[in-house]
Amino acid sequence: MTRPKTAFPSRRPAAMLVGALAVALAAASPALAQEASPQASQTQAAKKPNIVIIGTGGTIAGAGASSVNTGDYDSAKVAVEKIIAAVPEMKEVANVKGEQIFQIGSESYNDERMLKLAKRISELVKQPDVDAVMVTHGTDTIEETSYLLNLTLKTDKPVVIIGAMRPGTALSADGPLNLYNAAVVAASPESKGKGVLVVMNDEIHSARDVTKSNALKVETFKSLYGPLGVVVESKPYYYRLPARPHTTATEFDIDQITALPKVDVFYAHTSMDPTILKAITSNGSKALIYGGTGNGSVADYMEEPLKEVRKSGVIVVRATRTGSGQVVRNGEEKDDENDWIVTADQSPQKARLLTSLALTKTQDTKEIEKILYKY
Ligand code: DGL
């Protein structure tokens, strides 16, 4: 079902000419300004970028019982139109329109919901009157949704994902300024071609590198190698560029993807139950991301069960549970002998998505590992 086209101020030359005349008249005579103002504001509006803000829920749409509730609140309650109306300053930056696609805590995202969001964004960025798309999203899984978008959207238009760590009802709520800053970034020509961006706490992060590093803090979003830039006084400042292929430069096209091959994640710890891996061999999973300790290490009592997973036809990918760092092939494990794959620097949750995308292209373990190292 394609949704109706989003109506923004006209950019037709005739409309622009009428508006420009109105602006000239208004400047020449205050008395005329009154009559001219609708056209004048039309011209001003037509000059600003058109941004669609897709609401999906999360804390940015949350509400607490009192202004001092910053961690105890209901998430995914407030409609995107209301969130937009709470930040009228955005009108100075862009023409914005809201669209509600979900109203959920982002812990409840699944592949189907991520694909639905990605496909809607793909539809919107094809519209000539849409210059950028923003998404309000729960912070728990922003890093996964934005990573998938970064790998599969075929656009160089800015796509900016925003969340909040405190509900709008809280003292020092962070959502309104995050939303305004995201509009500043999405409206900036400098943001074109930089891949999907996550704007939180005055920082501009690449979807490839960003992760939520703390359960509650406003400064929770960190990037493996630092943010791409910052927003200061309504202006984005970029200091780095994404180093890996994204959006239009990848082999994955969201318009060609109908489903993501099932990939599970296992988180290693002391005293694991080896039988837990048995389920992986019979639940339809195509791959298992083994979030190992340290350099993706596999406990001695887990080696045979993990080899059985591979022998059952399920791809095995060694990742690290540490939160950063590359996993070294054939370092502490016999990857060649076991036909196991190692991640580059992806977290287990991001390795899951990239492995799933790789499986839409190949079942060859060497080719899959190349894809993990390419992106
Ligand atoms: N339920 C969490 C989520 O939707 C709340 C966290 C947040 O949005 O900041 O991700």
Boltz pocket constraint, residues with backbone or C-beta under 6 A from the ligand:
constraints:
  - pocket:
      binder: B
      contacts: [[A, 57], [A, 58], [A, 59], [A, 60], [A, 75], [A, 104], [A, 105], [A, 106], [A, 107], [A, 137], [A, 138], [A, 139], [A, 140], [A, 141], [A, 163], [A, 164], [A, 165], [A, 166]]
      max_distance: 6.0
